[in-house]
Amino acid sequence: MRRFNWRLFRRKGTKKESMKDEKLLLKNVDDIKNPRDERDIHEVAKEVLPEED
């Protein structure tokens, strides 16, 4: 009977999270590099940074 490999499970989870973050960054890079209009830095920060509870 095989045992569950927790180390591989943990690595897969961290890899999946990092890929998710990279995809979100790649999607938002064009918007960050090429601003459409003049916006206040606070407005941009609200869009880019997550809300804190």
HTML snippet that shows the backbone in 3Dmol.js (N, CA, C, O; Angstrom):
<script src="https://3Dmol.org/build/3Dmol-min.js"></script>
<div id="view" style="width:600px;height:400px;position:relative"></div>
<script>
const pdb = `
ATOM      1  N   MET A   1       0.839  -1.175   0.000  1.00  0.00           N
ATOM      2  CA  MET A   1       0.000   0.000   0.000  1.00  0.00           C
ATOM      3  C   MET A   1       0.890   1.247   0.000  1.00  0.00           C
ATOM      4  O   MET A   1       1.852   1.337   0.763  1.00  0.00           O
ATOM      5  N   ARG A   2       0.556   2.195  -0.860  1.00  0.00           N
ATOM      6  CA  ARG A   2       1.378   3.405  -0.975  1.00  0.00           C
ATOM      7  C   ARG A   2       0.998   4.413   0.091  1.00  0.00           C
ATOM      8  O   ARG A   2      -0.150   4.487   0.529  1.00  0.00           O
ATOM      9  N   ARG A   3       1.984   5.177   0.492  1.00  0.00           N
ATOM     10  CA  ARG A   3       1.744   6.245   1.467  1.00  0.00           C
ATOM     11  C   ARG A   3       1.607   7.569   0.729  1.00  0.00           C
ATOM     12  O   ARG A   3       2.179   7.768  -0.343  1.00  0.00           O
ATOM     13  N   PHE A   4       0.849   8.450   1.318  1.00  0.00           N
ATOM     14  CA  PHE A   4       0.651   9.763   0.710  1.00  0.00           C
ATOM     15  C   PHE A   4       1.901  10.605   0.922  1.00  0.00           C
ATOM     16  O   PHE A   4       2.409  10.691   2.040  1.00  0.00           O
ATOM     17  N   ASN A   5       2.397  11.223  -0.139  1.00  0.00           N
ATOM     18  CA  ASN A   5       3.617  12.020  -0.068  1.00  0.00           C
ATOM     19  C   ASN A   5       3.249  13.482   0.197  1.00  0.00           C
ATOM     20  O   ASN A   5       2.919  14.229  -0.724  1.00  0.00           O
ATOM     21  N   TRP A   6       3.312  13.870   1.454  1.00  0.00           N
ATOM     22  CA  TRP A   6       2.928  15.228   1.847  1.00  0.00           C
ATOM     23  C   TRP A   6       3.885  16.266   1.294  1.00  0.00           C
ATOM     24  O   TRP A   6       3.473  17.389   1.001  1.00  0.00           O
ATOM     25  N   ARG A   7       5.157  15.915   1.146  1.00  0.00           N
ATOM     26  CA  ARG A   7       6.141  16.868   0.635  1.00  0.00           C
ATOM     27  C   ARG A   7       5.794  17.284  -0.796  1.00  0.00           C
ATOM     28  O   ARG A   7       5.824  18.470  -1.124  1.00  0.00           O
ATOM     29  N   LEU A   8       5.466  16.315  -1.642  1.00  0.00           N
ATOM     30  CA  LEU A   8       5.087  16.636  -3.023  1.00  0.00           C
ATOM     31  C   LEU A   8       3.781  17.418  -3.066  1.00  0.00           C
ATOM     32  O   LEU A   8       3.617  18.316  -3.892  1.00  0.00           O
ATOM     33  N   PHE A   9       2.853  17.077  -2.176  1.00  0.00           N
ATOM     34  CA  PHE A   9       1.579  17.788  -2.099  1.00  0.00           C
ATOM     35  C   PHE A   9       1.807  19.253  -1.749  1.00  0.00           C
ATOM     36  O   PHE A   9       1.197  20.139  -2.347  1.00  0.00           O
ATOM     37  N   ARG A  10       2.687  19.508  -0.777  1.00  0.00           N
ATOM     38  CA  ARG A  10       3.003  20.875  -0.360  1.00  0.00           C
ATOM     39  C   ARG A  10       3.695  21.636  -1.482  1.00  0.00           C
ATOM     40  O   ARG A  10       3.373  22.796  -1.741  1.00  0.00           O
ATOM     41  N   ARG A  11       4.652  20.982  -2.151  1.00  0.00           N
ATOM     42  CA  ARG A  11       5.372  21.633  -3.256  1.00  0.00           C
ATOM     43  C   ARG A  11       4.427  21.989  -4.394  1.00  0.00           C
ATOM     44  O   ARG A  11       4.532  23.063  -4.986  1.00  0.00           O
ATOM     45  N   LYS A  12       3.504  21.082  -4.696  1.00  0.00           N
ATOM     46  CA  LYS A  12       2.550  21.343  -5.771  1.00  0.00           C
ATOM     47  C   LYS A  12       1.691  22.559  -5.432  1.00  0.00           C
ATOM     48  O   LYS A  12       1.403  23.375  -6.308  1.00  0.00           O
ATOM     49  N   GLY A  13       1.282  22.686  -4.173  1.00  0.00           N
ATOM     50  CA  GLY A  13       0.472  23.824  -3.751  1.00  0.00           C
ATOM     51  C   GLY A  13       1.223  25.133  -3.872  1.00  0.00           C
ATOM     52  O   GLY A  13       0.668  26.119  -4.357  1.00  0.00           O
ATOM     53  N   THR A  14       2.484  25.163  -3.438  1.00  0.00           N
ATOM     54  CA  THR A  14       3.256  26.404  -3.524  1.00  0.00           C
ATOM     55  C   THR A  14       3.543  26.757  -4.981  1.00  0.00           C
ATOM     56  O   THR A  14       3.535  27.929  -5.357  1.00  0.00           O
ATOM     57  N   LYS A  15       3.798  25.732  -5.798  1.00  0.00           N
ATOM     58  CA  LYS A  15       4.053  25.969  -7.222  1.00  0.00           C
ATOM     59  C   LYS A  15       2.804  26.539  -7.897  1.00  0.00           C
ATOM     60  O   LYS A  15       2.891  27.448  -8.722  1.00  0.00           O
ATOM     61  N   LYS A  16       1.646  25.992  -7.535  1.00  0.00           N
ATOM     62  CA  LYS A  16       0.384  26.448  -8.104  1.00  0.00           C
ATOM     63  C   LYS A  16       0.115  27.901  -7.715  1.00  0.00           C
ATOM     64  O   LYS A  16      -0.329  28.691  -8.548  1.00  0.00           O
ATOM     65  N   GLU A  17       0.380  28.258  -6.457  1.00  0.00           N
ATOM     66  CA  GLU A  17       0.185  29.635  -5.995  1.00  0.00           C
ATOM     67  C   GLU A  17       1.105  30.596  -6.737  1.00  0.00           C
ATOM     68  O   GLU A  17       0.677  31.676  -7.145  1.00  0.00           O
ATOM     69  N   SER A  18       2.381  30.205  -6.914  1.00  0.00           N
ATOM     70  CA  SER A  18       3.318  31.095  -7.596  1.00  0.00           C
ATOM     71  C   SER A  18       2.925  31.281  -9.064  1.00  0.00           C
ATOM     72  O   SER A  18       3.048  32.381  -9.602  1.00  0.00           O
ATOM     73  N   MET A  19       2.455  30.217  -9.712  1.00  0.00           N
ATOM     74  CA  MET A  19       2.018  30.333 -11.104  1.00  0.00           C
ATOM     75  C   MET A  19       0.798  31.246 -11.209  1.00  0.00           C
ATOM     76  O   MET A  19       0.672  32.017 -12.160  1.00  0.00           O
ATOM     77  N   LYS A  20      -0.090  31.155 -10.234  1.00  0.00           N
ATOM     78  CA  LYS A  20      -1.287  31.995 -10.224  1.00  0.00           C
ATOM     79  C   LYS A  20      -0.892  33.466 -10.107  1.00  0.00           C
ATOM     80  O   LYS A  20      -1.433  34.320 -10.808  1.00  0.00           O
ATOM     81  N   ASP A  21       0.070  33.755  -9.204  1.00  0.00           N
ATOM     82  CA  ASP A  21       0.537  35.127  -9.032  1.00  0.00           C
ATOM     83  C   ASP A  21       1.224  35.643 -10.292  1.00  0.00           C
ATOM     84  O   ASP A  21       1.018  36.789 -10.692  1.00  0.00           O
ATOM     85  N   GLU A  22       2.045  34.789 -10.918  1.00  0.00           N
ATOM     86  CA  GLU A  22       2.746  35.200 -12.134  1.00  0.00           C
ATOM     87  C   GLU A  22       1.766  35.513 -13.263  1.00  0.00           C
ATOM     88  O   GLU A  22       1.955  36.478 -14.003  1.00  0.00           O
ATOM     89  N   LYS A  23       0.723  34.699 -13.393  1.00  0.00           N
ATOM     90  CA  LYS A  23      -0.268  34.945 -14.444  1.00  0.00           C
ATOM     91  C   LYS A  23      -0.991  36.263 -14.209  1.00  0.00           C
ATOM     92  O   LYS A  23      -1.240  37.008 -15.157  1.00  0.00           O
ATOM     93  N   LEU A  24      -1.334  36.561 -12.949  1.00  0.00           N
ATOM     94  CA  LEU A  24      -1.998  37.824 -12.643  1.00  0.00           C
ATOM     95  C   LEU A  24      -1.086  39.008 -12.936  1.00  0.00           C
ATOM     96  O   LEU A  24      -1.536  40.030 -13.454  1.00  0.00           O
ATOM     97  N   LEU A  25       0.204  38.869 -12.602  1.00  0.00           N
ATOM     98  CA  LEU A  25       1.147  39.950 -12.878  1.00  0.00           C
ATOM     99  C   LEU A  25       1.296  40.179 -14.376  1.00  0.00           C
ATOM    100  O   LEU A  25       1.291  41.321 -14.835  1.00  0.00           O
ATOM    101  N   LEU A  26       1.429  39.097 -15.140  1.00  0.00           N
ATOM    102  CA  LEU A  26       1.569  39.244 -16.588  1.00  0.00           C
ATOM    103  C   LEU A  26       0.343  39.907 -17.193  1.00  0.00           C
ATOM    104  O   LEU A  26       0.458  40.678 -18.145  1.00  0.00           O
ATOM    105  N   LYS A  27      -0.823  39.611 -16.649  1.00  0.00           N
ATOM    106  CA  LYS A  27      -2.048  40.208 -17.158  1.00  0.00           C
ATOM    107  C   LYS A  27      -2.075  41.709 -16.875  1.00  0.00           C
ATOM    108  O   LYS A  27      -2.588  42.480 -17.686  1.00  0.00           O
ATOM    109  N   ASN A  28      -1.529  42.130 -15.737  1.00  0.00           N
ATOM    110  CA  ASN A  28      -1.593  43.526 -15.332  1.00  0.00           C
ATOM    111  C   ASN A  28      -0.379  44.354 -15.751  1.00  0.00           C
ATOM    112  O   ASN A  28      -0.382  45.572 -15.570  1.00  0.00           O
ATOM    113  N   VAL A  29       0.660  43.721 -16.306  1.00  0.00           N
ATOM    114  CA  VAL A  29       1.881  44.444 -16.655  1.00  0.00           C
ATOM    115  C   VAL A  29       1.612  45.512 -17.710  1.00  0.00           C
ATOM    116  O   VAL A  29       2.113  46.631 -17.594  1.00  0.00           O
ATOM    117  N   ASP A  30       0.837  45.188 -18.724  1.00  0.00           N
ATOM    118  CA  ASP A  30       0.562  46.161 -19.786  1.00  0.00           C
ATOM    119  C   ASP A  30      -0.184  47.373 -19.242  1.00  0.00           C
ATOM    120  O   ASP A  30       0.097  48.504 -19.639  1.00  0.00           O
ATOM    121  N   ASP A  31      -1.126  47.146 -18.343  1.00  0.00           N
ATOM    122  CA  ASP A  31      -1.864  48.265 -17.756  1.00  0.00           C
ATOM    123  C   ASP A  31      -0.950  49.144 -16.909  1.00  0.00           C
ATOM    124  O   ASP A  31      -1.109  50.364 -16.881  1.00  0.00           O
ATOM    125  N   ILE A  32      -0.004  48.530 -16.224  1.00  0.00           N
ATOM    126  CA  ILE A  32       0.906  49.298 -15.371  1.00  0.00           C
ATOM    127  C   ILE A  32       1.906  50.079 -16.225  1.00  0.00           C
ATOM    128  O   ILE A  32       2.206  51.235 -15.925  1.00  0.00           O
ATOM    129  N   LYS A  33       2.427  49.451 -17.294  1.00  0.00           N
ATOM    130  CA  LYS A  33       3.413  50.115 -18.143  1.00  0.00           C
ATOM    131  C   LYS A  33       2.808  51.250 -18.960  1.00  0.00           C
ATOM    132  O   LYS A  33       3.419  52.308 -19.106  1.00  0.00           O
ATOM    133  N   ASN A  34       1.616  51.032 -19.488  1.00  0.00           N
ATOM    134  CA  ASN A  34       0.982  52.011 -20.360  1.00  0.00           C
ATOM    135  C   ASN A  34      -0.276  52.574 -19.702  1.00  0.00           C
ATOM    136  O   ASN A  34      -1.374  52.059 -19.919  1.00  0.00           O
ATOM    137  N   PRO A  35      -0.124  53.614 -18.909  1.00  0.00           N
ATOM    138  CA  PRO A  35      -1.324  54.182 -18.283  1.00  0.00           C
ATOM    139  C   PRO A  35      -2.231  54.812 -19.336  1.00  0.00           C
ATOM    140  O   PRO A  35      -1.761  55.495 -20.246  1.00  0.00           O
ATOM    141  N   ARG A  36      -3.520  54.579 -19.204  1.00  0.00           N
ATOM    142  CA  ARG A  36      -4.480  55.093 -20.187  1.00  0.00           C
ATOM    143  C   ARG A  36      -4.714  56.580 -20.010  1.00  0.00           C
ATOM    144  O   ARG A  36      -4.882  57.308 -20.988  1.00  0.00           O
ATOM    145  N   ASP A  37      -4.724  57.025 -18.787  1.00  0.00           N
ATOM    146  CA  ASP A  37      -4.978  58.443 -18.523  1.00  0.00           C
ATOM    147  C   ASP A  37      -4.240  58.841 -17.246  1.00  0.00           C
ATOM    148  O   ASP A  37      -3.710  57.993 -16.527  1.00  0.00           O
ATOM    149  N   GLU A  38      -4.218  60.113 -16.986  1.00  0.00           N
ATOM    150  CA  GLU A  38      -3.554  60.604 -15.783  1.00  0.00           C
ATOM    151  C   GLU A  38      -4.401  60.250 -14.565  1.00  0.00           C
ATOM    152  O   GLU A  38      -5.540  60.697 -14.429  1.00  0.00           O
ATOM    153  N   ARG A  39      -3.824  59.442 -13.690  1.00  0.00           N
ATOM    154  CA  ARG A  39      -4.531  59.051 -12.477  1.00  0.00           C
ATOM    155  C   ARG A  39      -3.653  59.359 -11.277  1.00  0.00           C
ATOM    156  O   ARG A  39      -2.428  59.409 -11.380  1.00  0.00           O
ATOM    157  N   ASP A  40      -4.286  59.559 -10.163  1.00  0.00           N
ATOM    158  CA  ASP A  40      -3.578  59.799  -8.918  1.00  0.00           C
ATOM    159  C   ASP A  40      -2.922  58.493  -8.469  1.00  0.00           C
ATOM    160  O   ASP A  40      -3.453  57.412  -8.723  1.00  0.00           O
ATOM    161  N   ILE A  41      -1.782  58.588  -7.810  1.00  0.00           N
ATOM    162  CA  ILE A  41      -1.066  57.391  -7.374  1.00  0.00           C
ATOM    163  C   ILE A  41      -1.889  56.587  -6.369  1.00  0.00           C
ATOM    164  O   ILE A  41      -1.743  55.367  -6.287  1.00  0.00           O
ATOM    165  N   HIS A  42      -2.740  57.251  -5.614  1.00  0.00           N
ATOM    166  CA  HIS A  42      -3.577  56.550  -4.642  1.00  0.00           C
ATOM    167  C   HIS A  42      -4.622  55.677  -5.347  1.00  0.00           C
ATOM    168  O   HIS A  42      -4.951  54.595  -4.861  1.00  0.00           O
ATOM    169  N   GLU A  43      -5.134  56.132  -6.464  1.00  0.00           N
ATOM    170  CA  GLU A  43      -6.100  55.344  -7.228  1.00  0.00           C
ATOM    171  C   GLU A  43      -5.439  54.092  -7.803  1.00  0.00           C
ATOM    172  O   GLU A  43      -6.025  53.009  -7.791  1.00  0.00           O
ATOM    173  N   VAL A  44      -4.223  54.250  -8.301  1.00  0.00           N
ATOM    174  CA  VAL A  44      -3.490  53.109  -8.854  1.00  0.00           C
ATOM    175  C   VAL A  44      -3.168  52.111  -7.751  1.00  0.00           C
ATOM    176  O   VAL A  44      -3.284  50.904  -7.958  1.00  0.00           O
ATOM    177  N   ALA A  45      -2.765  52.600  -6.581  1.00  0.00           N
ATOM    178  CA  ALA A  45      -2.425  51.722  -5.466  1.00  0.00           C
ATOM    179  C   ALA A  45      -3.644  50.930  -5.004  1.00  0.00           C
ATOM    180  O   ALA A  45      -3.515  49.760  -4.643  1.00  0.00           O
ATOM    181  N   LYS A  46      -4.813  51.542  -5.008  1.00  0.00           N
ATOM    182  CA  LYS A  46      -6.031  50.833  -4.605  1.00  0.00           C
ATOM    183  C   LYS A  46      -6.333  49.685  -5.558  1.00  0.00           C
ATOM    184  O   LYS A  46      -6.827  48.641  -5.131  1.00  0.00           O
ATOM    185  N   GLU A  47      -6.041  49.864  -6.842  1.00  0.00           N
ATOM    186  CA  GLU A  47      -6.289  48.809  -7.824  1.00  0.00           C
ATOM    187  C   GLU A  47      -5.272  47.679  -7.713  1.00  0.00           C
ATOM    188  O   GLU A  47      -5.628  46.504  -7.800  1.00  0.00           O
ATOM    189  N   VAL A  48      -3.998  48.042  -7.519  1.00  0.00           N
ATOM    190  CA  VAL A  48      -2.935  47.042  -7.557  1.00  0.00           C
ATOM    191  C   VAL A  48      -2.808  46.285  -6.242  1.00  0.00           C
ATOM    192  O   VAL A  48      -2.669  45.062  -6.247  1.00  0.00           O
ATOM    193  N   LEU A  49      -2.855  46.989  -5.120  1.00  0.00           N
ATOM    194  CA  LEU A  49      -2.645  46.357  -3.822  1.00  0.00           C
ATOM    195  C   LEU A  49      -3.940  45.751  -3.294  1.00  0.00           C
ATOM    196  O   LEU A  49      -5.021  46.306  -3.492  1.00  0.00           O
ATOM    197  N   PRO A  50      -3.824  44.607  -2.621  1.00  0.00           N
ATOM    198  CA  PRO A  50      -5.028  43.992  -2.048  1.00  0.00           C
ATOM    199  C   PRO A  50      -5.525  44.769  -0.829  1.00  0.00           C
ATOM    200  O   PRO A  50      -4.763  45.476  -0.169  1.00  0.00           O
ATOM    201  N   GLU A  51      -6.797  44.623  -0.552  1.00  0.00           N
ATOM    202  CA  GLU A  51      -7.385  45.289   0.611  1.00  0.00           C
ATOM    203  C   GLU A  51      -6.918  44.594   1.883  1.00  0.00           C
ATOM    204  O   GLU A  51      -6.814  43.368   1.924  1.00  0.00           O
ATOM    205  N   GLU A  52      -6.638  45.373   2.913  1.00  0.00           N
ATOM    206  CA  GLU A  52      -6.251  44.813   4.207  1.00  0.00           C
ATOM    207  C   GLU A  52      -7.443  44.841   5.141  1.00  0.00           C
ATOM    208  O   GLU A  52      -8.208  45.805   5.172  1.00  0.00           O
ATOM    209  N   ASP A  53      -7.589  43.762   5.906  1.00  0.00           N
ATOM    210  CA  ASP A  53      -8.698  43.701   6.863  1.00  0.00           C
ATOM    211  C   ASP A  53      -8.273  44.203   8.219  1.00  0.00           C
ATOM    212  O   ASP A  53      -9.078  44.225   9.150  1.00  0.00           O
TER     213      ASP A  53
END
`;
const viewer = $3Dmol.createViewer("view");
viewer.addModel(pdb, "pdb");
viewer.setStyle({}, {cartoon: {color: "spectrum"}});
viewer.zoomTo();
viewer.render();
</script>
